[in-house]
Amino acid sequence: MKNVVYRRSFTLVEMLVVVTIIALIAGLVLPNVMGGLEKSKRDTAKAQIKVLDDAVLSYYLDMKEHPRTLNDLVKSSGSSAKWNGPYLKSAAIPKDPWGNEYYFDHPGQDGRGYDIYSYGRDGASGGQKNDADIGSWYDE
């Protein structure tokens, strides 16, 4: 009688079943994770805009006028002794979560003194859902 050694291993069918199960689970979980990531980026942009909005208000209270640019919040133009900044903790204006600059319009639209906004994920004006603009005037 021959000595037969059996190796225990997975068959191709078993491997395909495991890969299929992993793909199905990933298909269910990945969209939720990615949706959560985009929501967190939008929430971060809203929080950053709120910080910038508060800094503009502090600037206004000191200077009795709105800044011309967001850079006025971190660096004095040297034209007024009333400047009591920097009005942000960081030495630079943050970029939005998609790596773009925040926009600052003075005066703002619809009678507002100023507008601070990001164009969102797509970087273009307008858009829907994750591509929608985020601004200091929105009450989302």
CYANA upper distance limits for C-alpha pairs under 8 A (distance plus 0.5 A):
 10 PHE  CA     14 GLU  CA      6.58
 10 PHE  CA     15 MET  CA      7.08
 11 THR  CA     15 MET  CA      6.87
 12 LEU  CA     16 LEU  CA      6.70
 13 VAL  CA     17 VAL  CA      6.71
 14 GLU  CA     18 VAL  CA      6.83
 15 MET  CA     19 VAL  CA      6.69
 16 LEU  CA     20 THR  CA      6.48
 17 VAL  CA     21 ILE  CA      6.70
 18 VAL  CA     22 ILE  CA      6.74
 19 VAL  CA     23 ALA  CA      6.62
 20 THR  CA     24 LEU  CA      6.67
 21 ILE  CA     25 ILE  CA      6.74
 22 ILE  CA     26 ALA  CA      6.58
 23 ALA  CA     27 GLY  CA      6.49
 24 LEU  CA     28 LEU  CA      6.88
 25 ILE  CA     29 VAL  CA      6.64
 26 ALA  CA     30 LEU  CA      5.97
 27 GLY  CA     31 PRO  CA      7.54
 28 LEU  CA     32 ASN  CA      7.90
 29 VAL  CA     33 VAL  CA      6.83
 30 LEU  CA     34 MET  CA      6.57
 31 PRO  CA     35 GLY  CA      6.43
 32 ASN  CA     36 GLY  CA      6.59
 33 VAL  CA     37 LEU  CA      6.74
 34 MET  CA     38 GLU  CA      6.89
 35 GLY  CA     39 LYS  CA      6.73
 36 GLY  CA     40 SER  CA      6.61
 37 LEU  CA     41 LYS  CA      6.81
 38 GLU  CA     42 ARG  CA      6.79
 38 GLU  CA    130 ASN  CA      7.23
 39 LYS  CA     43 ASP  CA      6.63
 39 LYS  CA    130 ASN  CA      8.13
 40 SER  CA     44 THR  CA      6.52
 41 LYS  CA     45 ALA  CA      6.72
 41 LYS  CA     97 PRO  CA      6.15
 41 LYS  CA     98 TRP  CA      8.32
 42 ARG  CA     46 LYS  CA      6.77
 42 ARG  CA     97 PRO  CA      8.20
 42 ARG  CA    120 GLY  CA      7.96
 42 ARG  CA    130 ASN  CA      8.02
 42 ARG  CA    134 ILE  CA      8.18
 43 ASP  CA     47 ALA  CA      6.72
 44 THR  CA     48 GLN  CA      6.63
 44 THR  CA     97 PRO  CA      7.39
 45 ALA  CA     49 ILE  CA      6.58
 45 ALA  CA     96 ASP  CA      6.31
 45 ALA  CA     97 PRO  CA      6.79
 45 ALA  CA    118 SER  CA      8.07
 45 ALA  CA    134 ILE  CA      7.79
 46 LYS  CA     50 LYS  CA      6.71
 46 LYS  CA    134 ILE  CA      7.29
 46 LYS  CA    135 GLY  CA      7.91
 46 LYS  CA    136 SER  CA      8.39
 47 ALA  CA     51 VAL  CA      6.85
 48 GLN  CA     52 LEU  CA      6.71
 48 GLN  CA     94 PRO  CA      8.21
 48 GLN  CA     96 ASP  CA      8.23
 49 ILE  CA     53 ASP  CA      6.43
 49 ILE  CA    116 ILE  CA      7.10
 49 ILE  CA    117 TYR  CA      7.53
 49 ILE  CA    135 GLY  CA      7.52
 49 ILE  CA    136 SER  CA      6.71
 50 LYS  CA     54 ASP  CA      6.64
 50 LYS  CA    136 SER  CA      7.42
 51 VAL  CA     55 ALA  CA      6.74
 52 LEU  CA     56 VAL  CA      6.69
 52 LEU  CA     88 LEU  CA      8.23
 52 LEU  CA    116 ILE  CA      8.25
 53 ASP  CA     57 LEU  CA      6.83
 53 ASP  CA    116 ILE  CA      7.79
 53 ASP  CA    136 SER  CA      7.45
 54 ASP  CA     58 SER  CA      6.80
 55 ALA  CA     59 TYR  CA      6.66
 55 ALA  CA     73 LEU  CA      7.32
 55 ALA  CA     87 TYR  CA      5.78
 55 ALA  CA     88 LEU  CA      6.86
 56 VAL  CA     60 TYR  CA      6.57
 56 VAL  CA     66 HIS  CA      7.31
 56 VAL  CA     67 PRO  CA      7.47
 56 VAL  CA     73 LEU  CA      7.52
 56 VAL  CA     87 TYR  CA      8.30
 57 LEU  CA     61 LEU  CA      6.69
 57 LEU  CA     66 HIS  CA      8.43
 58 SER  CA     62 ASP  CA      6.90
 58 SER  CA     87 TYR  CA      7.46
 59 TYR  CA     63 MET  CA      6.39
 59 TYR  CA     64 LYS  CA      8.29
 59 TYR  CA     65 GLU  CA      8.18
 59 TYR  CA     66 HIS  CA      7.41
 59 TYR  CA     67 PRO  CA      7.58
 59 TYR  CA     73 LEU  CA      7.38
 59 TYR  CA     83 TRP  CA      7.98
 59 TYR  CA     84 ASN  CA      8.25
 59 TYR  CA     85 GLY  CA      8.13
 59 TYR  CA     87 TYR  CA      7.33
 60 TYR  CA     64 LYS  CA      5.45
 60 TYR  CA     65 GLU  CA      5.54
 60 TYR  CA     66 HIS  CA      5.69
 60 TYR  CA     67 PRO  CA      7.88
 61 LEU  CA     65 GLU  CA      8.28
 62 ASP  CA     82 LYS  CA      6.58
 62 ASP  CA     83 TRP  CA      6.92
 62 ASP  CA     84 ASN  CA      7.30
 63 MET  CA     82 LYS  CA      6.33
 63 MET  CA     83 TRP  CA      6.80
 66 HIS  CA    106 HIS  CA      8.07
 66 HIS  CA    113 GLY  CA      8.03
 66 HIS  CA    114 TYR  CA      8.19
 67 PRO  CA     72 ASP  CA      6.30
 67 PRO  CA     73 LEU  CA      7.72
 67 PRO  CA    106 HIS  CA      8.37
 68 ARG  CA     72 ASP  CA      7.35
 68 ARG  CA    106 HIS  CA      7.04
 69 THR  CA     73 LEU  CA      8.35
 69 THR  CA    104 PHE  CA      6.98
 69 THR  CA    105 ASP  CA      8.43
 69 THR  CA    106 HIS  CA      8.48
 70 LEU  CA     74 VAL  CA      8.27
 70 LEU  CA     93 ILE  CA      7.53
 70 LEU  CA    104 PHE  CA      7.11
 71 ASN  CA     75 LYS  CA      6.64
 71 ASN  CA     92 ALA  CA      8.20
 71 ASN  CA     93 ILE  CA      7.31
 72 ASP  CA     76 SER  CA      6.42
 72 ASP  CA     77 SER  CA      7.44
 73 LEU  CA     85 GLY  CA      7.21
 73 LEU  CA     86 PRO  CA      6.28
 73 LEU  CA     87 TYR  CA      5.69
 73 LEU  CA     88 LEU  CA      7.13
 74 VAL  CA     85 GLY  CA      6.97
 74 VAL  CA     86 PRO  CA      4.89
 74 VAL  CA     87 TYR  CA      6.47
 74 VAL  CA     88 LEU  CA      6.73
 74 VAL  CA     90 SER  CA      8.39
 74 VAL  CA     91 ALA  CA      6.52
 74 VAL  CA     92 ALA  CA      7.25
 74 VAL  CA     93 ILE  CA      8.14
 75 LYS  CA     85 GLY  CA      7.88
 75 LYS  CA     86 PRO  CA      6.83
 76 SER  CA     83 TRP  CA      7.16
 76 SER  CA     85 GLY  CA      7.87
 76 SER  CA     86 PRO  CA      8.27
 86 PRO  CA     91 ALA  CA      8.31
 94 PRO  CA    101 GLU  CA      7.98
 94 PRO  CA    102 TYR  CA      8.32
 95 LYS  CA     99 GLY  CA      5.98
 95 LYS  CA    100 ASN  CA      5.89
 95 LYS  CA    101 GLU  CA      5.35
 95 LYS  CA    102 TYR  CA      6.75
 96 ASP  CA    100 ASN  CA      5.85
 96 ASP  CA    101 GLU  CA      6.63
 96 ASP  CA    102 TYR  CA      6.77
 96 ASP  CA    118 SER  CA      7.33
 98 TRP  CA    120 GLY  CA      7.86
 98 TRP  CA    121 ARG  CA      6.61
100 ASN  CA    118 SER  CA      8.28
100 ASN  CA    123 GLY  CA      8.00
101 GLU  CA    118 SER  CA      8.00
102 TYR  CA    116 ILE  CA      7.25
102 TYR  CA    117 TYR  CA      6.22
102 TYR  CA    118 SER  CA      5.76
103 TYR  CA    115 ASP  CA      8.25
103 TYR  CA    116 ILE  CA      6.07
103 TYR  CA    117 TYR  CA      5.72
103 TYR  CA    118 SER  CA      6.73
104 PHE  CA    114 TYR  CA      7.52
104 PHE  CA    115 ASP  CA      6.11
104 PHE  CA    116 ILE  CA      5.15
104 PHE  CA    117 TYR  CA      7.22
105 ASP  CA    114 TYR  CA      5.96
105 ASP  CA    115 ASP  CA      5.64
105 ASP  CA    116 ILE  CA      7.20
106 HIS  CA    113 GLY  CA      6.84
106 HIS  CA    114 TYR  CA      5.03
106 HIS  CA    115 ASP  CA      7.24
107 PRO  CA    111 GLY  CA      8.22
107 PRO  CA    112 ARG  CA      7.13
107 PRO  CA    113 GLY  CA      5.46
107 PRO  CA    114 TYR  CA      5.24
107 PRO  CA    115 ASP  CA      7.86
108 GLY  CA    112 ARG  CA      5.31
108 GLY  CA    113 GLY  CA      5.78
108 GLY  CA    114 TYR  CA      4.43
108 GLY  CA    115 ASP  CA      5.31
109 GLN  CA    114 TYR  CA      7.97
109 GLN  CA    115 ASP  CA      7.74
115 ASP  CA    135 GLY  CA      7.54
115 ASP  CA    136 SER  CA      6.62
115 ASP  CA    137 TRP  CA      7.53
116 ILE  CA    135 GLY  CA      6.13
116 ILE  CA    136 SER  CA      5.85
117 TYR  CA    133 ASP  CA      7.61
117 TYR  CA    134 ILE  CA      6.06
117 TYR  CA    135 GLY  CA      4.46
117 TYR  CA    136 SER  CA      6.73
118 SER  CA    123 GLY  CA      8.11
118 SER  CA    133 ASP  CA      6.32
118 SER  CA    134 ILE  CA      5.80
118 SER  CA    135 GLY  CA      6.80
119 TYR  CA    123 GLY  CA      5.28
119 TYR  CA    124 ALA  CA      5.87
119 TYR  CA    125 SER  CA      6.01
119 TYR  CA    126 GLY  CA      7.69
119 TYR  CA    131 ASP  CA      7.82
119 TYR  CA    132 ALA  CA      7.19
119 TYR  CA    133 ASP  CA      4.89
119 TYR  CA    134 ILE  CA      6.89
120 GLY  CA    124 ALA  CA      7.91
120 GLY  CA    130 ASN  CA      7.35
120 GLY  CA    131 ASP  CA      5.65
120 GLY  CA    132 ALA  CA      6.20
120 GLY  CA    133 ASP  CA      5.62
120 GLY  CA    134 ILE  CA      6.83
121 ARG  CA    130 ASN  CA      6.74
121 ARG  CA    131 ASP  CA      5.41
121 ARG  CA    132 ALA  CA      8.12
122 ASP  CA    127 GLY  CA      8.25
122 ASP  CA    131 ASP  CA      5.72
123 GLY  CA    131 ASP  CA      8.18
124 ALA  CA    131 ASP  CA      8.48
125 SER  CA    132 ALA  CA      8.29
125 SER  CA    133 ASP  CA      7.07
126 GLY  CA    131 ASP  CA      8.00
126 GLY  CA    132 ALA  CA      6.15
126 GLY  CA    133 ASP  CA      6.33
127 GLY  CA    131 ASP  CA      5.33
127 GLY  CA    132 ALA  CA      4.76
127 GLY  CA    133 ASP  CA      7.25
128 GLN  CA    132 ALA  CA      5.13
134 ILE  CA    138 TYR  CA      7.45
